[in-house]
Amino acid sequence: MSWYHIVAIVIGAIILFHILLVELFNYFYFNKRCDGSVSITYPLPSEFENLNVKKSYFEGHKHNRFSVYEYSEKNAKTHKGVILITHGIGTGHFYILNFIEKLCLNGYIVVAYDAFGSGTSEGRKVGPVAIAARDAKYVAEYVDEKYKNERIFAAGHSWGGYAIAHVLRHSKKIEKAIIVSGINCEADFISFVPGTQLICLFLKLYELIHFGKDGVVTIEKVLKTTDKKVLYAQGSEDKLVSPKLHSLKFKKEFENYQNIEVKVYEGKKHTPFFTLASEKSQWKNLFKFGFMGGKLFPLEPAYDYREGSVVDEAVLHDFLEFLDK
C-alpha cells in the first residue's frame, strides 16, 4: 500500500471520527424533549386577565403537530399587525408571556408557537439547532396563509432568533423582524464549551448531511441577502451566545446596510428584554434547577419564573419603535 493511500485512510478516519463526535454531542445535549425543568414554575396563558388566548395547531415535518397560541388584548377594537414569536431552547414559549402581554397591550396580536419537541408541541426530542431551519418552511407557510390579510412582523429569542432568520427566507408576508441574541449557527453556539473546537469544524458537514442546504444557512447569511428590515439585539454580557461572534461582529459588518440595525445593550445578558435584576435571578436559578428537561422531580422548592421575566421598559420601547416606524 502506497503512502498516499495510507494518508487518505488516516484523513478519512479522522473525518469519520469527528462526525461521530458531533453525533454523540448532539445526542447527549439535544436528544430529549425541552418542556422546562419541573422545578421551575412558568407563567401560564390563563393567568393573564388582559388577554384573549386561542390555541390551535398546524402540521409540520412528517405531520407532527405544532401548538400555536394567538394572544390579543381583550378590549382592543383594532390592532397594528401580527407578530410571530419564537422561543429559545429549554422550554416552550411560556417563559416570555410577560413580554408577549406587553406587545399585545401596545396594539399587536401575538402568535407564538412551541417548537418541535418543546412545550406543548409534539416530538420525542428537540433535535440539533438546525432542526429549526427545516421547520421554518412550515411556520412561514402557516403565518402567510393564516394572516394573509394582515401586516406580519416577527421576533425570536436565542434559538428562536435562528428560527426567525430562516422563516424570513421563506415568508413572503413578514415585513420586519427582531432577532434577540439569535444563534448564528450551532458551531458558534457551542464554541463556548471547552474542547468543542474540533467538533465545530465538522458541524457544517453534519448539518449538510442531515438538513441539506438549509442546515448550513446562518443568520449572518440571511442578513446579507434579505431585503426585510431586521433589528439584531443582544446584551454585551451574554454568556450563552457569544457577542464577539454575533452582535459585535454584525455591528461592524452591517453598518452600511440600510435595512439592518444592530443594538448592543451594555451590561445586559442573554435576555435583554428583561430587567437586569430579572436576568440575574433567572440565570442563577436556571443553572441551579436545570432548563433542558430538568430533574425528574423537584429537589428543592420550585423557582417562580415570574421573578425572572420582568420586562425592561426601555428595551421594549426600542423594539416597539422599530416595529412602529
Secondary structure, DSSP 8 states (H G I E B T S, - for coil): --HHHHHHHHHHHHHHHHHHHHHHHHHHHHSS-B---TTEE---GGG-TTEEEEEEEEE-GGG-EEEEEEEEETT-S--SEEEEEE--TTS-GGGGHHHHHHHHHTTEEEEEE--TTBTTS--S----TTHHHHHHHHHHHHHHHHTTTS-EEEEEETHHHHHHHHHHHH-SSEEEEEEES--S-HHHHHTTSTT-HHHHHHHHHHHHHHHGGGGG--HHHHHHH--SEEEEEEETT-SSS-TTTTHHHHHHHTTT-TTEEEEEETT--S-TTB-HHHHHHHHHHHHHH-SSS--SS-SS--EEGGGG--B-HHHHHHHHHHHH-
